[in-house]
Amino acid sequence: MEIFYSDQVNEGFLRLPAEETAHCMRVLRHRPGDEIDVIDGRGTLYHCVLQEEAPAGGTQKRGKGEEQTALARIVSSEASWGSHPYRLTLAVCPTKNPDRYEWMAEKVTEVGVDTLAPVIGERSERRVLKTDRLHRILLSATKQSLKGAIPELLEPQTVMDFIAGMGEAREAAAGELRLIAYCSDEVKPRAFIMDLLREVAETPVSALTGIPHVTVLIGPEGDFSPAEVQAAMAAGFVPVSLGSSRLRTETAAITAAEAVYLSIYE
């Protein structure tokens, strides 16, 4: 199934951006009259019929070297296409090798994540993260894994700022689970992540204020500092173990995403 993307949807038509148009009409050789499927990145899939190409400005006259965009007529749509019955936020510290972080972003999108928050820990070796390329990776992974919503990518912030933005523990709603994957028992004995996730999965829908919302904090190679863990616990985060193996940051993030996915769907 070929999936394209457009954020330009209006009154029964949508317009593919130049890059999507090039892939659709010059790489895949689609022509006006062909049926295509397009996501808007917010959860809706549109079944469309291609119309004509036009310059990015929207007029039909083409200029030399001008980027072309394609117009498509919307035939029908499917809301919440490829969605999952939970909301997952992964707050993950950058890895020393940025390629590993990009690989992680791709894989957690395939599994199912709603928000990816790059966070800078006190022990982080990499403290700068460029998000432009990450946006493109998230879009590509969304289309590849047949989802209608592109994960939200937050701007990098410190672990402490992210925790402060979550509010205090008493503000957590029913069905919301805040977890911090921590490698040491020096702050508090840790629960196994699957045990806590199963409790949420087994909570009657009537007791929830919406679909389950899980937030998982994943630290850098040097782990979280005790001060960060204490701050997280004050905000309602529960220290958890992902198993007996010592995992790299990117592996821990993927393991957490898979744990949420499997606990909800099992």
N, C-alpha and C positions, 0 to 999 in steps of 0.2 A: 504494500500500500504506500503510494507516494503522498507525502504530506508537505504542504507549503505553508508559509506564514505571511500574514498581513495584519497590521494594526490600523489599516485605513479602511474601515467598514462604514458604509453610509447608504441608507435608503435603497436596500436591495442589491447593492453592488459593493465590491471591494477591489482594491488595487494592490497588486503585488509590488513590493519594493524592487529596485533595479537588480539587486543580487538574486532575489528569488525569481524574478522574471528571466534572467539569463539562464539560471539552472532549469527552469521549466521549459522555456521555448527554444533555447539553443543547445543545451546539453541533452535534455530528454526529448526534444523535438515535438513538443506539444504545439498544436495549432488552434486558431479560433474555431469554436464548436466542440472542442474536446472537454470532457468532464474532468474536473480536478477537485481535490479536497484541501481545504485551507483552515488552519487554526488561527485564532486571534490572539493567542498567548494568555488569555484570561479565562480559558476553559471551554470555549465554544468551537465546535467543528462545523464548517460550512461546506456543503456540497454545491459546487459551482459549475458554470459553463464559461469557458474562456471567450473573451471578446477580442478586440484588437489591441495591439501594442501602441503606446504613445510615449513621447518624451516625459521625463520625470515631472515637468511642469504641467502636464495634463493635456496639451493640445496635440492634434494629430500630425502636425508638420514636424518632420524629423530633421535635426541638424546633425552635421558631421561630427562624430565622436560623442554625441549626446547620449546619456544613459536612457534606456527605454524601460518603461513599466507596462504591465499588462493589466487590463481591466477584466473583471470576471463578474458574471451575473449570479447572484445567490439563488439557488433553487430550494434548498432546505437547510436546516441547521440542527445540531445536537448540542444541548447545553451539558455542562459537567462531563464532557467527553474524556474518557480515560482517567477519571478522578479516583481517589481512594477515600475510604470511610474514616479518615483521621486527618489531623493537621500535624505536620512535623517541621520543627525548626531545628536546624543543626548549626550550632555556633562552634566553629572550628578554627583553631590557630593555624596560621600559615606554616607550611613545611619549609625546611631549608632549601629543598629543590622545588621550585615553583611548578615544574612539570607534574610532580606527584599531586599537588593540590588541584591542578586542572583535571587530572585523571580521576581524582576523588569526586570532584564536582560533576563530572560526566556520569559516573557510576551511581551516585546517590540520586541523581535525577532519574535515571533509568528505573531504580527501585521505587522511588516515590518520596520526594521532599517538597515542602511548600516554601520554605525560606532558608537561604544559606547566608549565615552571618559570619564573615571573617572577623576574628577577634585576636587582639594582640595581648599575650600573657606577659607577666613579669619576667618569665624565663624564656620567652620567645627569642630565637636567634634571628629570625627574619621578621622585620617590623614594618615592611612596606609591601603592599600587594596591589598590583594593577588589576582593575576589574574589567577593562574593555574586552579583553580576550575571553575572560570568564563568561561574560554575557553571551558571546557567540557560541561558546561551548554548551551553555545551558540550553540555548535555542536548538542547537543541533541534536542534543540528547533528548530533548522533549519530543521533537518530531520522530526521531528514530524509535523511541519507546512508546509511540502512539498515545500521547497525552495532549490535552488541549490547553493546559495552563503551564506557562514557563515559571519555574521557581523564582521567587523574589530574591534579588541579590542586594544585601545591605552594604553600605559603605563600611570599610574597616573601622573598628573602634577597639578600645581596650576591653579586656575581660571585665574589669571593674565597672566601666561605663555600661556595658551590656547588662550586667547583673543589676545595676542601679535602675536601668530602664525597665526591668521586669517588675519592679515594685516589691513590696514586702510579702512574706509568706501568706498572710491573711487575705491577700488580694487574689490568690489563686482560686480559680473556679472549680466546681465539681467536674471531674473528668480531665482536669489539667494535671500533667505530670512533669515535674522539672527534675532533670537528672544531670549529674556531673560525673563523667567517667574519670575516676581517680585511681592512680596506681598504688597508693600507699594507704595503710590503715592507721596512719599516725593521727589523723583528725577524728575519724569515726569508723567503726567497722562498716564495710560496704555490703549492700544487698546485691544479689545477682539481677541483672537488668531484666531478664525474661520473667522472673517472679513478679516484679512490679508491673510490668507491661500486661501480664495475664490478668492481674487484678483490675486494671482499667478496662481491658477487653471484656471481662465478665461483669462489669458494672451495668445494671439495667439501664436502658436508654432513658427511661423516665427519671432517673436520678441525675442525669447529665444536663448541663446547660447548653449542650450542642454536641457536635462530634468530638471525640477525644482529641486533646491537643497535647502533644509531647514536645518538650524542648530538651535537647541534649547538648551539654558543653563538652567539647573535646579539646584537650590541652596540647601544648607543644611537646617537642622531644624531651624537654627537661621537666615535664609535668607542670601542673598548677602549683603555685606557692601555697603554703598553709593559710596565708591571709586571704587569698582568692577563694579557697575552699570554704573558709569560715564565712566570708561575705555571701557566697552562693547559698550556703545552708541557711543563713539568716533570711534569704529571699525565697526559701522553700525548696531549694534544690536538695536532692537526696544523693549522696555519694554511691556510685554503683561500680560493680565489676563487670567486665565484658567477657570474663573467662580466665583461665589460668595462664594463657599465653601472653607474653608482652608484645603488644601490637604497636606498629608505627601509627603516627597520627592519622594518615589517610586511611589505613586499614581499620582503625578504630571507628572512624566516621562511617565507613561503609558497613561495618558490622552492626553499628547502632541502627542505621537505616534499615538493614535487613531484619534486625530483631523486632523493630516496630511493625514492619510489613508482615512478618510471619506470625507475630502474636495476635494481630488483628484478624488475619485471614485464616488462621488454623482452625 
